Amino acid sequence: MPNTTENLAAMAADLQGLMANQQTLLLSTASPIGVPDASYAPFVRGPSGDFYIFVSELAGHTRNMLNNPYASVLFIRAEAESRNLFARERAVFNCRVQEITRDGPMYTAQLQALQDQFGEVVSVLRSLPDFHLFALVPENGRYVAGFGRAYTINVNDNTLTAVPPKT
């Protein structure tokens, strides 16, 4: 299928649909010496496209984000919904990590958004001193819709640009 403007708009809608059906994100962080850590976290997405997570210091990914301001986020179509496991639909965002301090203006608003999404458990977690709120700010992204269908995500407006095949 040629990458016309209409097809790219349809692909961008597919990407948004993939992400809208997820309540958790897969999270990749690294320690200060580069040891990788894969994990997950429930999230809400802010109006500017940032992903907000509320996580405990007991988790390795939290310690990593406190010491290394970069992380990757993965959204991937469930295996049962995929026609070919070698070409699962997925989106990866490389993000800058920003801790939202308890006295910051975004803290209350984003925790309320998390509580609205996930219920009273967030109220309980808010009372625990080892939990941190982070904004994962996408700097760039890649969307793969299948074999030979890879796109660069413009994180400012969520439009897609086809990645040319390697020759």
C-alpha distance (Angstrom), angle and dihedral (degrees) to the residues before:
residue distance angle dihedral
M1 . . .
P2 3.82 . .
N3 3.79 117.9 .
T4 3.78 99.7 -113.4
T5 3.77 120.8 163.0
E6 3.82 89.3 -102.6
N7 3.80 92.2 51.4
L8 3.81 91.5 48.3
A9 3.81 89.6 50.4
A10 3.82 89.8 50.6
M11 3.82 90.5 48.5
A12 3.82 90.1 49.9
A13 3.82 88.3 52.7
D14 3.82 89.3 50.7
L15 3.80 89.3 51.8
Q16 3.80 91.4 51.2
G17 3.81 89.1 48.6
L18 3.81 91.7 52.2
M19 3.78 91.3 52.4
A20 3.82 95.2 41.7
N21 3.81 89.8 59.1
Q22 3.81 92.8 57.7
Q23 3.79 127.2 85.7
T24 3.79 94.5 177.3
L25 3.76 132.6 44.9
L26 3.77 128.3 -147.8
L27 3.78 108.6 -120.6
S28 3.77 130.3 -154.8
T29 3.78 119.1 -168.7
A30 3.78 135.3 161.9
S31 3.76 133.0 -141.9
P32 3.81 119.5 -119.4
I33 3.83 88.5 -93.1
G34 3.80 92.9 48.2
V35 3.80 102.7 -99.6
P36 3.83 105.5 152.9
D37 3.78 123.3 -129.7
A38 3.81 125.7 -169.8
S39 3.78 119.1 -160.1
Y40 3.79 142.6 134.5
A41 3.78 138.5 -123.6
P42 3.80 138.2 -174.1
F43 3.79 109.8 -108.2
V44 3.77 146.8 -175.9
R45 3.77 123.5 -151.2
G46 3.78 119.0 -129.9
P47 3.80 124.9 -139.8
S48 3.82 91.9 -98.6
G49 3.82 91.8 53.4
D50 3.80 98.0 -100.5
F51 3.82 118.3 142.2
Y52 3.82 114.7 -130.5
I53 3.79 121.2 -155.4
F54 3.80 131.3 176.3
V55 3.80 111.1 -152.1
S56 3.80 141.4 166.8
E57 3.80 127.9 -111.8
L58 3.80 86.2 -128.6
A59 3.82 87.8 73.6
G60 3.78 118.0 83.5
H61 3.79 91.7 -135.2
T62 3.81 91.3 60.5
R63 3.80 93.0 53.3
N64 3.80 88.6 45.9
M65 3.82 93.1 52.6
L66 3.80 91.6 47.6
N67 3.82 88.5 56.5
N68 3.80 103.6 30.5
P69 3.81 118.2 41.3
Y70 3.83 96.8 -151.5
A71 3.79 133.3 82.5
S72 3.78 139.4 158.3
V73 3.79 124.9 -131.7
L74 3.81 124.2 -155.0
F75 3.79 130.1 -163.3
I76 3.80 113.9 -175.0
R77 3.80 135.1 177.2
A78 3.82 112.8 -108.6
E79 3.80 114.8 -98.0
A80 3.80 91.6 -121.2
E81 3.82 89.8 56.3
S82 3.82 95.1 47.9
R83 3.79 124.2 94.3
N84 3.80 93.7 -156.9
L85 3.80 123.4 23.7
F86 3.82 90.9 -153.7
A87 3.80 90.4 61.0
R88 3.80 105.8 36.6
E89 3.79 114.6 165.5
R90 3.79 108.8 -106.3
A91 3.78 146.1 156.4
V92 3.79 126.2 -150.8
F93 3.79 124.4 -167.0
N94 3.78 124.9 -168.7
C95 3.78 105.5 -145.9
R96 3.75 141.5 -168.1
V97 3.79 110.6 -132.8
Q98 3.80 120.1 -132.7
E99 3.78 122.5 -179.4
I100 3.80 112.3 -139.7
T101 3.79 107.3 -143.4
R102 3.78 121.2 -136.3
D103 3.81 91.1 -115.2
G104 3.81 94.0 48.5
P105 3.82 121.8 108.2
M106 3.83 93.8 -118.9
Y107 3.80 94.9 52.2
T108 3.79 98.7 79.1
A109 3.81 94.9 38.7
Q110 3.80 95.2 50.4
L111 3.79 94.1 43.8
Q112 3.79 88.2 51.8
A113 3.80 89.1 51.3
L114 3.80 89.4 51.1
Q115 3.81 90.6 48.3
D116 3.81 91.2 48.4
Q117 3.81 88.8 52.7
F118 3.81 101.0 39.8
G119 3.78 106.0 23.8
E120 3.75 136.3 -134.7
V121 3.82 95.3 -20.1
V122 3.82 87.2 79.4
S123 3.80 89.8 57.5
V124 3.80 89.1 55.9
L125 3.81 92.8 46.2
R126 3.82 90.8 50.1
S127 3.79 89.2 65.1
L128 3.81 92.5 57.1
P129 3.81 113.5 93.4
D130 3.82 95.5 -148.8
F131 3.82 95.1 64.5
H132 3.79 120.1 102.1
L133 3.79 130.7 -166.7
F134 3.78 114.8 -138.6
A135 3.77 133.4 -174.4
L136 3.78 112.5 -147.5
V137 3.79 102.6 -155.1
P138 3.81 112.2 -160.1
E139 3.80 113.4 -129.8
N140 3.81 96.9 174.7
G141 3.76 139.1 -12.2
R142 3.77 146.0 -163.9
Y143 3.80 126.9 -150.1
V144 3.80 120.6 -161.7
A145 3.79 115.3 -167.4
G146 3.81 96.2 175.6
F147 3.80 141.7 -57.9
G148 3.80 110.3 -13.3
R149 3.81 91.7 -1.7
A150 3.80 106.6 108.1
Y151 3.79 124.3 146.1
T152 3.77 137.5 -174.4
I153 3.81 111.0 -128.1
N154 3.79 117.2 -136.8
V155 3.81 97.8 -141.7
N156 3.81 91.6 -160.1
D157 3.80 97.1 62.0
N158 3.85 104.9 5.3
T159 3.80 93.0 -118.4
L160 3.78 119.9 143.8
T161 3.79 133.9 -131.8
A162 3.79 119.8 -164.0
V163 3.79 115.5 -114.4
P164 3.81 106.4 -131.1
P165 3.80 114.6 -121.6
K166 3.79 116.0 -106.2
T167 3.75 114.0 -108.6
